[in-house]
Each structure stands twice: as C-alpha cells, then as structure tokens.
Amino acid sequence: MERLRVVNLGLPKSGTTTLGLALGHAGLRVADWRIRKGQTQNRDILFGFVGDHIYKGYYQTGDPLALLDEFDAVTEMSVASKGLSLWPQTDWGLLDAIRRHHPGVKFLLSHREPEALVKSMLGWSNLGKSRLPQQNVPGLPSGYGKTPEELLRWIEGHYAFCRRVFAGDPGFLEYDLADPDAPQRIGAFLGLELPWWGRANEKGSAEG
C-alpha cells in the first residue's frame, strides 16, 4: 500500500494549525512550522523550522522531505522568524521535486477569504506589520506589504500560482476554511476520516 504523504500550500493564518490538529487526530504524524519536543528522537531536526529542513533536504539530497521522513504531513512550512524568510509553497522547483520523489503525494491549499486573511496577519504579533514588509518574500519583496492592499495582492497572487501550476492535477485540493463541508472534502480526498475539526491557534504561539 502506497504511503500517504500530505503537503499543505497554505499561507500563515489560513487555518494551517487547524489542519495539522485535524490530521493528527486522524492518526497522521504532522510537522507544523517547527519540530517540537516529543515529536522526534532525531536531534538533528528537533526544534528546527520545518521550512528550513525542507530546503536542506532539497539541496542536500534532491528530496525536500528527506529530513522529515518520519512525518506523514506538512501543514505549515513557511518561516518568517529568527532572520529566516523561507516559503517552500511558492517554489515550483521544490514542489515538483516532492512530487517526483513521492508519487501519490497529496497537495492541499488551505484557502481563506483574502480580506479576512489580511486582517488576521495584521493582528497576529508582528507578522503582518513588520516581519512580512521587512523581509524578502517571494512575490512580496522587502519594502512591500506595508498596506492591507499590498498584502491582499500578494495573497491573491499565491492562490493564482497554486491554481495554475496544479490545474487539473487529481493530487491537488483547494478547500475554503469557512466551508462547513471542508473536513468531509479533505477526508474524501485523503481517504481518511477526520474525527476533529475546529478553530485552533487563534491566540497561540505558532504560525498557522
């Protein structure tokens, strides 16, 4: 039986933590933003950022998931912290490498209405107010993203990118966080039952 691997292409604050918890309740081992205590015995990846491990795997071996083999799903892989600005979900070469090394991988796009996503980013610590405008982010170079309108254009551009490169791909599913049928759609797509679905990380300490 082919192993199920799941990669979410969603941006921070688009429900990535909710997705991670839901997949965890369904029995998958989930890497979400950072590898935390109790998730691994591998000291080489413990406490590291998921996005950093993905790029290390990509450039060291060609397989972006090489260092995360013990995990079934990646639900938040962008990093905008500790001087790092890593956005694997915007990198087509890397995404294609995941698909080539892991046939049957399932890509999800956690979609949130762009205006609501902008509002959440601006209200989340310093993510929208300083980290995004100050860092070089694909599609949002340093100095841009200072206004809600600029963040909105960047978010819409990411959605357009994902829809274009995965157009017609049966291994891709975009779902809306506000859709009450989202857990059923995700479960059917992955061949899993999701026993939990809710709202997570509204005022927590992680990124999603």
Residue, then its C-alpha position, 0 to 999 in steps of 0.5 A: m500500500e502506497r504511503l500517504r504523504v500530505v503537503n499543505l500550500g497554505l499561507p500563515k493564518s489560513g487555518t494551517t494549525t487547524l489542519g495539522l490538529a485535524l490530521g493528527h487526530a486522524g492518526l497522521r504524524v504532522a510537522d507544523w512550522r517547527i519540530r517540537k519536543g516529543q515529536t522526534q528522537n532525531r536531534d538533528i531536526l528537533f526544534g528546527f523550522v520545518g521550512d528550513h529542513i525542507y530546503k536542506g533536504y532539497y539541496q542536500t539530497g534532491d528530496p525536500l522531505a528527506l529530513l522529515d521522513e518520519f512525518d506523514a504531513v506538512t501543514e505549515m512550512s513557511v518561516a518568517s522568524k529568527g532572520l529566516s524568510l523561507w516559503p517552500q509553497t511558492d517554489w515550483g522547483l521544490l514542489d515538483a521535486i516532492r512530487r517526483h520523489h513521492p508519487g501519490v503525494k497529496f497537495l492541499l491549499s488551505h484557502r481563506e477569504p483574502e480580506a479576512l486573511v489580511k486582517s488576521m496577519l495584521g493582528w497576529s504579533n508582528l507578522g503582518k506589520s513588520r516581519l512580512p514588509q521587512q523581509n524578502v518574500p517571494g512575490l512580496p519583496s522587502g519594502y512591500g506589504k506595508t498596506p492591507e492592499e499590498l498584502l491582499r495582492w500578494i495573497e491573491g497572487h499565491y492562490a493564482f500560482c497554486r491554481r495554475v501550476f496544479a490545474g487539473d492535477p487529481g493530487f491537488l485540493e483547494y478547500d475554503l476554511a469557512d466551508p462547513d463541508a471542508p473536513q468531509r472534502i479533505g477526508a474524501f480526498l485523503g481517504l481518511e476520516l477526520p474525527w476533529w475539526g475546529r478553530a485552533n491557534e487563534k491566540g497561540s504561539a505558532e504560525g498557522 
